[in-house]
Amino acid sequence: MSLLFLCLLASRLAFAQNDTDVPKLGDVSDGNRSVPVHLIDLYDADSMLVRPGDQPMLPFSTKVTCGKCHNYAKVSTGWHFNAADSNVAHGRRGHPWILIDQKTGTQLPLSSRDWPGTFKPEQVGLDPWNFAQTFGRHLPGGGWGEKSERDSPELFWRREISGEFEINCLSCHDAEAGHDQAEYANQMRRQNFRWAAAATSGFASVRGAAKDVPDNYDIYSGLPLNDPKLTSPSITYNLSRFNAQGKVLFDIKRRIPNERCYFCHSTRIAHTERWEAEEDIHLTSGMLCVDCHRNGLDHNMTRSYPGEPQAENNLIAASFSCEGCHLPNDAHEVPVAGRAGAPIPKHAGIPTLHFERMTCTACHSGPWPTAQTQAVKTSLAHALGTHTVNRSESALPHIAAPVFVREDNGKIAPHKMFWPAFWARVEGDTVAPIAPAEVAALADTLFYGIDSTRAGDWFTFEENQIAEMLRRLTAADSSKRTAAYIAGGKLYRLNNAGRLLQEKHAAAAPYSWAMGHDVRPASQSLGMRGCGDCHTFNAPIYFSQLKVDSPMEADRRSTYKTMTDFADLSGFYARFFALTFLLRPLLKWLMIFVSVIVSAVLLWHGLHGLGSLMKAAERLEENSNG
């Protein structure tokens, strides 16, 4: 066993030494815009060639195979992989990972980025190993899940079997029709990290599960397990894909197909059919996601919103935002707007105040606002596209859109939003979430809900259940911090007399992130039908209702918020201002009527004055003749 360990360590050190900052073959463009043919050798995680006839066959490693020509370390700094890097500017809030536990009433936003309102995965027991199994289904590998140096000692041999959670280059760049990203999710559940990338390719299939083998299992032996019901992980290649030199042809695209982006970045409006949904107008016009969301070798993709960190000193990066692309800026020495023939909007008749207080997306993006916000499901939150997805419309987490929120820059923008719900320990202003597994162990049969229909919705909690659970959490905590439950915008805790109290708390505030897509055509933007799209007594942009989401019985009846609550606006002022628009047609007619009267009076006086002048002229003439 020690010899095996030394061999593995040596191979990894050898690869690490080769992964330097020295540019590799694929790191520097020669200027040719065509995509190089990727007819390449396959290498396993130990830098050994994979050849037909090997016994046993091992999965190819993207880290080593792709790393022969591309600097893996530099790619690892990209946006999709750098969440755990504290030295990176994380920009405005984005879609968090949402930890769901139906039994304990948990709906918790997680992120390794420093986004307000989120918690770190490790705070609820999600080390890199568990994080990869929980959320790896919609990750292109790498990132927090690859931080194996943070593994606990008892995971060492498990990691040697399962392998590293490497960046899967094929998740984005593989244009082969047989690529199956949903298979990646299956491999995550089986702890088949080293097999996952190969399993998604169109020329390999994987059987078995690393989680079923003992810690001392040797994956290089290929021996069957003693239990015939269990299967050790193994891979089978389509040998016809290997040429005479043992190389394999990959269909690699530099301009990533939209389908690859969609697997992780789809949004579905609940209770609608697929044919009723419209794609982003940019995509229906023939563009690709990566036409705006670009990156270099470092894979630090532009998020294309105004003021993003990497656009501060880069005019090209800044030109990928709505304003940068559609609005010319004479201050630039070289014009960069109008990319891909982007039309320049006239915005005729719209006061410029709107552009100072609202983002472009407020009028152009997301579903058309209605009397109540709509429930939406996303790939990251609801595992859309995987084989085990819960298709129920009420499945957790409950995300609503569009919600018009005032951002840090003072502008109002459409957001997706959900209400956190979780158990926590509170000390001063610090709120530390409790892992659902810890709560479930103490709860025992306290929460007895059964989801017989697999709806995935909340189990209803009564206040007496919350109070009892808080007592158990308090008794189990030697630090004597205050146990609390957060849901529906409120914090529940026990007072000194043991009675349940509820209060407002910053940690109970809803979490939201801006919506950039889907962009609607200009003919479907707010304001195209006139001011009445926004300035009426019940205009959705001000008064659309958002239901407060909570498993608490008292909250699930009829607790609503309106858009003015999140946009820092006065509902009274909005309605009073709308009244002026109602009176404007009357005011116009009044002005016309007054203008006619004034004109008539002026005309009468003018004619009267003209008559007087004529009479005076006649008298003057008579006097001169007399």
PyMOL commands that set and color helices and strands:
alter all, ss='L'
color gray80, all
select helices_A, chain A and resi 2-18+62-68+72-75+121-124+128-138+143-146+148-150+153-162+170-173+182-189+193-200+210-212+239-241+258-265+274-276+281-284+289-291+309-311+315-318+322-326+339-341+353-357+360-364+379-382+436-443+463-476+506-508+522-524+531-533+540-543+563-566+571-625
alter helices_A, ss='H'
color red, helices_A
select strands_A, chain A and resi 38-40+42-43+49-50+97-101+106-110+204-207+234-237+248-250+267-269+374-378+399-406+412-418+422-427+430-433+482-487+490-494+500-503+511-514+545-547+560-562
alter strands_A, ss='S'
color yellow, strands_A
deselect
rebuild
show_as cartoon
